[in-house]
Amino acid sequence: MRLVAGSALLLLVAWTEAWADWIEVPLTVDHGYLTLQVGEALELGPGADRVLVYDECGSVRISDPAVTSVDRELMVELSIDAELAAGVLGQCVSLGGWQGRVGVRVLPEVHESGRELRFRPEEAAILRADGSEAALTGASRVLAEAVILPRVGEVRVDLRQPLEALDDLLDALLGPGREAVGTLAPSRLREATVVDEGLRVTVLLDPGEQIPVTRESPVDPLTPGELEEWQRLEDELDGFLTHIIVALAEASGNEAVRRELAGVLLDARWAIAEALAADDPGPDPVRRLFVEAWDRLRPHLRLLDDADLPMDTSGLRFAGFLAGGDAIRALDELGPRYGVEITREGLRRLARMLLSDAAPDRFTPLPLGVDPRIRALFPLSGQPAEEGRAPRQGPLLGWLLPAANAGDSPPSPASRLEGKVPRLANLDEYLGLVSALMDREIHLRHGGDSRMPAVFRHMLDPLVRATAWKESCWRQYTGPTSAPRVLTSSVGALGMMQIHARVWRGVYDLDRLAGDVTYNLNAGIDILEYYFVDYALRRGEHEQAGGLDNLVRATYAAYNGGPGHLTRYRNADTPARLRAIDRDFWHHYETMRSRGWPDVASCYPVG
């Protein structure tokens, strides 16, 4: 006995050591896919039934398969309509009919191939109308033991599709430079656990042998070629996240899901933009940014558990996509010695796990204009400066019809601001024009276009004015008056409201943000209202110490740095640079609220 126990222990230790260097990734197989597999094994299509003959006298009609989780056990359910009979002295004697629903408890087991699951029937029971179980008796027991249990035991849950996709993904992430150390072993299943959603399957992935890879920052500055290459990869990552998040948001049909996904996209775009502006992005910035984005995205994806995702009838694409992202995250934790690289091909293969052939060959370039699918992620007031306002008069139209508008009305503030650079000599006139433009656009919001609840709309005017002053000193243009250029920050923020082009591309027309001050202003108002309503107010910032003023502070913090910065104004660990920005903004806000006019000396040396 002691020898047998010792042998078993050695076997267990050897088996454990065999997988010690592999990584584990969870793959959730939902009830829908399990039901599909049961239906295929029993040759039952949707809405179809099948007659099973189990001896020379008896037959049963089965239909309506379903797989459920009950108390951490897996149950296969079938509707039964049977005419029971038995052979007696060479004749079939009727035992009566039976209709009902039978549930079979099954134990999921990993097949020796490591690529599929099998069901081992444990026990059958009659299911009452309320879903409770009743013991089998008489004819129903014969029926279950002779017909139902053997058929359920033939069920195979084929998981080759997501496993092969994971293998392809690992090849793209770990393949380069590995010819000398051999190929990766195929992924395989280790165990299956019953969860509320279905089955949680542990997938073992081979990270391969360690290879000498250094990820230290280069001593010398990046060459122009190196800089261009990783910027292209950053752009690919932006496009990948945009495609995935838009697809998931459209499939969910759930406003809470859409809101959370939109926030993840904004924060990821902010992080990408900041990395692009850095002189030295550090080791493998794309991988770092992917991991950060995945850490933000993954918790919100549980909201999609109950969504009807129509991207693939197998039901495995979403699960495979989650497993793929988790695999990259797990590989990252192993450290740089495994040579993980996020490449264009790796991003595309991960996208294909969710989008199938709809995944584009390349994720760039994203449009400079408005993409309705991207814009639909954000509950904005509407396309700014499009409806209800006079169109801009281009130079050609103004030359062709110079007299048509002559004397009709004085030029609008927006037209007078076009190409105008503020100087001390024209400062009073310039600031008056900007203030008049803001009066008009904010008044339109007060008239009903605003998403802000009416009780808070008195905050909008000073919020807009203070934001524009802090961001640009109310400037759309800068440079010499003879050759004005659009005010553009080092990270690509445009115009008076400093709308971040990379963060908001696809939502706003970048050309119009640069060339149309009214459009730029209204885009800024849209974004401020979005952060005020969907973040500061919804998340109860006014319930923190500081009261209603917190709504304004939080809104600007998010406007300046993305949704992840919402609470930075009150966080103890906020960097001093950001604290100074928030402090300056609040000074501007209080000035606008009390005087309705900017502290000109903070931007222009006057007085």
C-alpha positions in Angstrom: 0.0 0.0 0.0 2.8 2.3 0.9 4.5 1.6 -2.4 1.3 2.4 -4.4 0.9 5.7 -2.5 4.5 6.5 -3.1 4.2 5.8 -6.8 1.1 7.9 -7.1 2.9 10.8 -5.4 5.9 10.5 -7.7 3.5 10.5 -10.7 1.8 13.6 -9.4 5.1 15.4 -8.8 6.3 14.5 -12.3 3.0 15.6 -13.9 3.1 18.9 -12.0 6.8 19.6 -13.0 5.9 18.8 -16.6 3.6 21.9 -16.7 5.5 24.0 -14.2 6.9 26.3 -17.0 3.6 26.7 -18.8 1.2 29.6 -18.2 -2.5 29.1 -17.3 -5.2 31.2 -19.0 -9.0 30.9 -18.2 -11.4 30.2 -21.1 -15.1 30.5 -20.3 -17.4 28.3 -22.3 -20.9 29.6 -21.9 -24.2 27.7 -21.7 -25.1 28.7 -25.2 -22.1 27.0 -26.8 -22.5 23.9 -24.5 -26.2 23.7 -25.5 -25.1 23.9 -29.2 -22.6 21.0 -28.7 -25.2 18.9 -26.9 -27.7 19.5 -29.8 -25.1 18.5 -32.4 -24.1 15.4 -30.5 -27.8 14.4 -30.3 -28.5 15.5 -33.9 -30.9 18.1 -32.7 -31.0 21.4 -34.6 -32.8 24.5 -33.3 -36.5 23.7 -32.8 -36.0 20.1 -34.1 -36.7 16.8 -32.4 -35.5 13.3 -32.9 -36.9 9.8 -32.3 -34.6 7.4 -30.6 -35.3 3.6 -30.7 -33.8 1.8 -27.8 -35.0 -1.7 -28.4 -37.5 -3.6 -30.6 -40.4 -2.1 -28.8 -39.5 1.2 -27.2 -38.9 4.6 -28.7 -38.7 8.2 -27.3 -38.9 11.6 -28.9 -36.3 14.1 -27.5 -36.2 17.9 -28.2 -35.3 21.3 -26.7 -31.8 20.6 -25.2 -30.4 23.1 -22.7 -27.3 23.2 -20.5 -27.5 25.0 -17.1 -25.4 25.4 -14.0 -27.1 24.3 -10.7 -25.2 24.6 -7.4 -21.8 24.4 -9.2 -22.9 21.3 -11.1 -23.6 21.0 -14.8 -27.0 19.9 -15.9 -28.0 18.7 -19.4 -31.8 19.1 -19.9 -34.0 17.4 -22.5 -37.8 17.4 -23.2 -39.1 13.8 -23.5 -42.2 12.4 -25.2 -42.2 8.6 -25.0 -44.3 5.6 -25.7 -42.9 2.9 -23.5 -43.2 -0.8 -24.3 -41.6 -4.0 -23.4 -41.2 -7.3 -25.2 -43.2 -10.1 -23.6 -43.4 -13.6 -25.2 -42.4 -12.2 -28.6 -44.9 -9.3 -28.5 -44.6 -5.6 -27.5 -46.7 -4.8 -24.5 -47.4 -1.1 -23.9 -46.2 0.4 -20.6 -47.9 3.7 -21.2 -46.7 7.1 -22.3 -44.6 9.6 -20.5 -43.9 13.3 -21.1 -41.7 15.6 -19.2 -38.3 17.1 -18.9 -35.3 15.2 -17.7 -32.1 16.6 -16.3 -28.8 14.8 -16.3 -26.0 15.8 -14.0 -22.7 15.5 -15.8 -19.1 15.7 -14.8 -17.0 17.6 -17.4 -13.7 15.9 -18.1 -10.7 16.9 -20.3 -10.1 14.4 -23.0 -6.6 12.9 -23.3 -6.2 14.9 -26.6 -6.2 18.0 -24.5 -8.3 19.8 -27.1 -11.9 18.8 -26.1 -14.2 18.1 -23.1 -16.4 15.2 -22.5 -19.4 14.7 -20.3 -19.6 11.8 -17.9 -23.3 11.3 -16.9 -23.7 11.1 -13.1 -27.4 11.0 -12.3 -30.7 11.8 -14.0 -33.8 13.4 -12.4 -37.2 14.6 -13.5 -37.5 18.4 -13.6 -40.7 19.9 -12.3 -42.2 23.0 -13.9 -40.5 25.2 -11.3 -37.1 23.7 -12.1 -36.8 21.6 -9.0 -35.8 17.9 -9.2 -37.8 14.8 -8.5 -36.6 11.2 -8.3 -37.0 8.9 -11.3 -39.5 6.2 -10.8 -40.7 3.2 -12.9 -40.8 3.9 -16.6 -39.0 7.2 -16.4 -36.0 5.4 -14.7 -35.9 2.8 -17.5 -36.1 5.5 -20.0 -33.2 7.5 -18.5 -30.9 4.6 -17.9 -31.5 2.9 -21.3 -31.7 5.9 -23.6 -30.8 9.3 -22.1 -27.7 8.7 -20.1 -25.8 6.8 -22.9 -26.6 9.5 -25.4 -25.5 12.3 -23.1 -22.2 10.4 -22.5 -21.5 10.8 -26.2 -21.3 14.6 -26.0 -18.0 16.2 -27.0 -17.2 19.9 -26.5 -14.8 20.7 -29.2 -12.5 23.6 -28.2 -10.0 23.3 -31.0 -11.0 26.6 -32.6 -10.0 28.9 -29.7 -7.0 26.8 -28.9 -5.7 27.0 -32.4 -6.3 30.8 -32.4 -4.3 31.1 -29.1 -1.5 29.1 -30.7 -1.4 31.5 -33.7 -1.4 34.4 -31.3 1.6 33.0 -29.4 3.4 32.4 -32.6 3.0 36.1 -33.5 4.1 37.2 -30.0 6.9 34.8 -29.3 7.8 33.5 -32.8 10.4 36.1 -34.0 13.9 35.1 -33.3 13.0 31.7 -31.8 14.2 29.4 -34.6 17.3 28.5 -32.6 15.3 27.4 -29.5 12.6 25.3 -31.2 8.9 25.7 -31.8 6.1 26.1 -29.2 4.1 23.2 -28.1 0.3 23.3 -28.9 -1.9 24.7 -26.1 -4.0 22.2 -24.2 -6.8 22.0 -21.7 -6.0 21.1 -18.1 -9.3 21.1 -16.2 -12.9 22.4 -16.3 -14.8 23.9 -13.4 -18.5 24.6 -13.4 -19.4 28.3 -12.9 -22.5 30.4 -13.2 -21.8 31.2 -16.8 -21.1 27.6 -17.9 -17.6 26.1 -17.7 -14.4 27.8 -16.8 -11.6 25.8 -18.6 -8.0 26.2 -17.7 -5.8 26.4 -20.8 -2.1 25.7 -20.7 0.1 27.7 -23.0 3.7 27.1 -23.8 5.8 30.2 -23.4 8.8 28.4 -24.9 12.3 28.5 -23.7 13.8 31.6 -22.2 15.9 33.6 -24.7 18.3 36.4 -23.9 16.3 39.6 -24.6 17.2 43.0 -23.2 14.5 45.6 -22.8 16.6 48.3 -21.3 16.2 51.9 -22.7 18.8 52.7 -25.3 21.7 54.9 -24.2 21.5 56.9 -27.4 18.3 58.8 -28.4 16.0 57.0 -30.7 16.9 57.4 -34.4 14.3 59.0 -36.6 13.6 55.5 -38.1 13.2 53.9 -34.7 10.9 56.7 -33.6 8.8 56.4 -36.8 8.5 52.7 -36.4 7.2 52.7 -32.8 4.9 55.6 -33.6 3.3 53.4 -36.4 2.8 50.6 -33.8 1.2 53.1 -31.4 -1.1 54.0 -34.2 -1.9 50.4 -34.9 -2.7 49.9 -31.2 -5.1 52.9 -31.2 -6.8 51.5 -34.3 -7.0 48.0 -32.7 -8.6 49.3 -29.5 -11.0 51.5 -31.5 -12.2 48.6 -33.7 -12.6 46.2 -30.8 -14.4 48.7 -28.5 -16.8 49.9 -31.2 -17.7 46.3 -32.1 -18.3 45.3 -28.5 -20.3 48.5 -27.8 -22.5 47.9 -30.8 -23.1 44.3 -29.9 -23.9 45.0 -26.3 -26.8 47.4 -26.8 -26.3 48.3 -23.1 -25.7 51.9 -22.2 -23.7 51.2 -19.1 -21.4 48.9 -21.2 -21.0 51.6 -23.9 -20.1 54.2 -21.3 -17.4 52.1 -19.7 -16.0 51.0 -23.0 -15.8 54.7 -24.2 -14.0 55.6 -21.0 -11.4 52.9 -21.6 -10.9 54.1 -25.2 -10.4 57.7 -24.1 -7.8 56.8 -21.4 -6.0 54.5 -23.8 -5.8 57.2 -26.4 -4.5 59.7 -23.8 -1.8 57.2 -22.7 -0.8 56.6 -26.4 -0.6 60.4 -27.0 1.6 60.9 -24.0 3.9 58.1 -25.1 4.1 59.6 -28.5 5.2 63.0 -27.1 7.9 61.4 -25.0 11.5 61.8 -26.1 12.3 58.3 -24.9 9.2 56.0 -24.8 11.1 53.4 -22.7 11.3 49.7 -23.4 8.6 48.3 -25.6 6.0 51.1 -25.1 3.3 49.3 -27.2 3.4 46.2 -25.0 3.2 48.4 -21.9 0.3 50.4 -23.3 -1.6 47.3 -24.3 -1.3 45.8 -20.9 -2.5 49.0 -19.3 -5.5 49.2 -21.7 -6.3 45.5 -21.1 -6.2 46.0 -17.3 -8.8 48.8 -17.8 -10.9 46.9 -20.3 -11.0 43.4 -18.8 -13.2 44.3 -15.7 -15.8 46.0 -17.8 -16.1 43.1 -20.2 -17.9 41.0 -17.6 -20.9 43.4 -18.3 -21.1 41.7 -21.7 -21.8 38.2 -20.1 -25.5 38.6 -20.7 -25.3 40.4 -24.0 -26.3 38.8 -27.2 -23.0 39.1 -29.1 -23.8 38.2 -32.8 -20.2 38.1 -34.0 -20.1 34.3 -34.3 -22.7 31.6 -34.0 -20.2 29.3 -32.2 -20.3 31.5 -29.1 -16.5 31.1 -28.7 -15.1 34.2 -30.4 -15.7 36.4 -27.4 -14.3 33.8 -25.0 -11.3 33.2 -27.2 -10.7 37.0 -27.4 -10.7 37.3 -23.6 -8.4 34.3 -23.3 -6.1 35.9 -25.9 -5.9 39.2 -24.0 -5.3 37.3 -20.8 -2.5 35.3 -22.4 -0.7 38.5 -23.4 -1.2 39.8 -19.9 0.2 36.6 -18.4 3.2 36.5 -20.7 4.0 40.1 -19.8 4.2 39.1 -16.1 6.9 36.5 -17.0 9.1 39.4 -17.9 11.2 40.3 -20.9 13.2 37.1 -20.9 10.5 35.5 -23.1 10.7 38.0 -25.8 7.1 39.1 -25.9 6.5 41.7 -28.6 3.2 43.3 -29.6 3.4 43.5 -33.4 0.9 44.5 -36.1 0.4 40.8 -36.9 -0.2 40.0 -33.2 -2.8 42.7 -32.9 -4.5 41.5 -36.0 -4.6 37.9 -34.8 -6.1 38.9 -31.5 -8.7 41.0 -33.3 -9.5 38.0 -35.6 -10.3 36.0 -32.4 -13.3 38.4 -32.0 -14.0 39.8 -35.4 -13.1 36.9 -37.6 -12.6 38.0 -41.2 -14.0 41.4 -40.4 -10.7 42.3 -38.8 -8.9 44.7 -41.1 -5.5 44.0 -42.6 -4.3 47.2 -41.0 -5.8 49.4 -38.3 -4.5 52.7 -39.6 -5.0 55.3 -40.6 -8.1 56.3 -38.6 -10.2 59.0 -40.3 -9.5 62.7 -39.7 -13.3 63.3 -40.2 -16.2 62.1 -38.1 -16.8 58.4 -38.0 -20.5 57.8 -37.0 -19.7 54.5 -35.4 -17.0 56.0 -33.2 -19.1 59.1 -32.4 -22.0 56.9 -31.4 -20.0 55.7 -28.4 -20.4 59.2 -26.8 -23.7 60.7 -25.7 -22.9 64.2 -27.0 -25.3 67.0 -27.6 -25.0 66.7 -31.3 -22.6 67.6 -34.1 -21.4 71.0 -33.1 -21.8 74.1 -35.3 -23.8 72.0 -37.9 -27.4 72.7 -37.4 -29.1 76.0 -36.7 -26.1 78.1 -37.5 -25.0 79.9 -40.7 -22.4 78.0 -42.7 -18.9 79.5 -43.0 -18.4 81.5 -46.1 -15.3 80.2 -47.9 -13.0 82.5 -49.8 -14.3 81.5 -53.2 -17.9 82.2 -52.4 -16.9 85.5 -50.8 -15.1 86.6 -54.0 -18.0 85.5 -56.3 -20.8 87.1 -54.2 -19.2 90.0 -52.4 -22.3 92.2 -52.6 -24.9 89.7 -51.6 -24.2 90.0 -47.9 -23.0 93.6 -47.9 -24.9 95.6 -45.4 -27.2 92.8 -44.5 -25.7 92.4 -41.0 -22.4 93.1 -39.3 -19.9 90.3 -39.5 -20.3 87.6 -36.8 -17.7 87.3 -34.0 -16.6 84.0 -35.5 -15.9 85.4 -38.9 -14.0 88.3 -37.4 -11.9 85.9 -35.4 -10.9 83.9 -38.4 -7.1 84.0 -38.7 -6.9 86.7 -36.0 -3.9 86.6 -33.6 -4.3 88.6 -30.3 -1.8 91.3 -29.7 -1.7 94.0 -27.0 -2.8 96.6 -29.6 -6.0 94.7 -30.4 -6.5 92.9 -27.1 -9.7 94.6 -26.0 -11.4 94.1 -29.3 -10.1 90.5 -29.6 -11.3 89.4 -26.1 -14.6 91.1 -26.7 -15.2 89.1 -29.9 -14.3 85.8 -28.1 -16.6 86.7 -25.2 -19.5 87.5 -27.6 -18.9 84.2 -29.4 -19.0 82.4 -26.1 -22.2 84.3 -25.0 -24.0 83.1 -28.1 -22.9 79.4 -28.0 -23.5 79.0 -24.3 -26.8 80.8 -24.6 -27.9 78.2 -27.2 -27.0 75.5 -24.7 -29.0 77.1 -22.0 -31.9 77.2 -24.4 -32.1 73.4 -24.4 -29.1 72.0 -26.3 -27.2 71.2 -23.1 -27.1 67.7 -21.6 -26.4 69.3 -18.1 -29.5 69.1 -15.8 -31.1 72.6 -15.6 -30.2 72.9 -11.9 -26.4 72.9 -12.8 -26.5 75.0 -16.0 -25.4 78.1 -14.2 -22.0 76.4 -13.8 -21.6 76.0 -17.6 -20.7 79.6 -18.5 -17.8 80.1 -16.1 -16.7 76.5 -16.7 -16.4 77.0 -20.5 -14.7 80.4 -20.2 -12.2 79.2 -17.5 -11.3 76.0 -19.5 -10.7 78.0 -22.7 -8.6 80.5 -20.8 -6.5 77.9 -19.0 -6.1 75.8 -22.2 -5.3 78.6 -24.7 -5.8 82.0 -23.3 -8.8 82.2 -25.6 -6.6 81.8 -28.7 -7.4 79.8 -31.8 -4.4 81.2 -33.7 -0.9 82.1 -32.8 2.3 83.2 -34.6 2.8 86.4 -36.6 -0.3 88.3 -37.7 0.9 88.0 -41.3 1.0 84.2 -41.2 -1.2 82.9 -38.4 -1.2 79.3 -37.6 -3.6 77.2 -35.5 -2.5 76.9 -31.9 -1.3 73.3 -31.5 0.2 71.8 -28.4 3.2 69.4 -28.3 0.7 66.4 -28.1 -1.5 67.7 -30.9 -4.3 69.5 -29.0 -5.9 72.0 -31.4 -7.3 75.5 -31.1 -9.1 77.6 -28.5 -10.4 74.6 -26.5 -7.3 72.5 -27.1 -9.2 69.5 -28.4 -6.8 66.6 -28.4 -6.7 65.5 -32.0 -5.5 61.9 -31.3 -7.9 61.4 -28.4 -11.0 62.7 -30.2 -10.3 61.7 -33.8 -13.3 60.0 -35.4 -15.6 61.9 -33.0 -14.8 65.3 -34.4 -13.6 66.6 -37.8 -9.9 67.5 -37.2 -9.8 69.9 -40.1 -12.8 71.8 -38.7 -11.3 71.8 -35.2 -8.4 73.6 -36.7 -10.1 75.9 -39.2 -13.5 76.8 -37.5 -13.4 78.5 -34.1 -17.1 78.0 -33.5 -16.8 74.3 -34.2 -13.8 74.1 -31.9 -15.6 75.9 -29.1 -18.7 73.7 -29.4 -16.6 70.6 -29.4 -15.0 71.7 -26.1 -18.5 72.5 -24.6 -19.7 69.0 -25.7 -16.7 67.3 -24.0 -17.1 69.4 -20.8 -20.8 68.4 -20.6 -19.9 64.8 -21.3 -17.4 64.7 -18.4 -19.7 66.7 -16.1 -22.8 64.5 -16.6 -21.4 61.0 -17.4 -18.4 61.1 -15.0 -18.4 63.8 -12.3 -22.2 63.8 -11.6 -22.8 60.1 -12.2 -20.0 59.1 -10.0 -21.0 61.5 -7.2 -18.1 63.8 -7.0 -20.4 66.4 -5.4 -20.9 64.0 -2.5 -17.2 64.3 -1.5 -16.0 67.0 0.8 -16.2 70.2 -1.2 -19.7 69.8 -2.4 -21.0 71.1 -5.8 -17.6 72.8 -6.6 -16.2 69.3 -7.0 -18.3 68.8 -10.1 -16.4 71.6 -11.8 -13.0 70.5 -10.5 -13.5 66.9 -11.5 -14.8 67.9 -15.0 -11.8 69.9 -15.8 -9.4 67.3 -14.5 -10.9 64.7 -16.9 -11.0 67.3 -19.7 -7.3 68.0 -19.2 -6.1 64.4 -18.8 -8.8 61.9 -19.6 -11.4 60.0 -17.6 -8.7 58.3 -15.4 -7.9 61.8 -14.0 -11.4 62.5 -12.7 -10.4 62.4 -9.0 -6.9 63.8 -9.3 -7.9 67.2 -7.9 -8.6 65.5 -4.5 -6.1 62.6 -4.5 -3.1 62.9 -2.1 -0.7 61.3 -4.6 -1.4 63.6 -7.5 1.9 64.9 -9.0 2.8 68.5 -8.2 2.6 69.4 -11.9 -1.0 68.3 -12.2 -1.9 69.9 -8.9 -0.6 73.2 -10.2 -2.7 72.9 -13.4 -5.8 72.2 -11.4 -5.0 75.1 -9.0 -4.6 77.5 -11.9 -7.8 76.4 -13.5 -9.8 76.9 -10.2 -8.4 80.4 -9.9 -9.6 81.1 -13.5 -13.0 79.6 -12.7 -13.6 81.7 -9.6 -12.5 84.8 -11.5 -15.0 84.0 -14.3 -17.7 83.2 -11.8 -17.3 86.4 -9.9 -16.2 88.9 -12.6 -17.2 87.2 -15.8 -13.9 88.3 -17.3 -10.5 86.7 -17.5 -7.4 87.7 -15.5 -5.7 89.1 -18.5 -2.4 89.5 -16.8 -2.1 85.8 -16.5 -1.6 85.5 -20.3 -0.7 89.0 -21.6 1.8 91.4 -19.9 -0.5 94.3 -19.4 -1.1 96.8 -16.7 
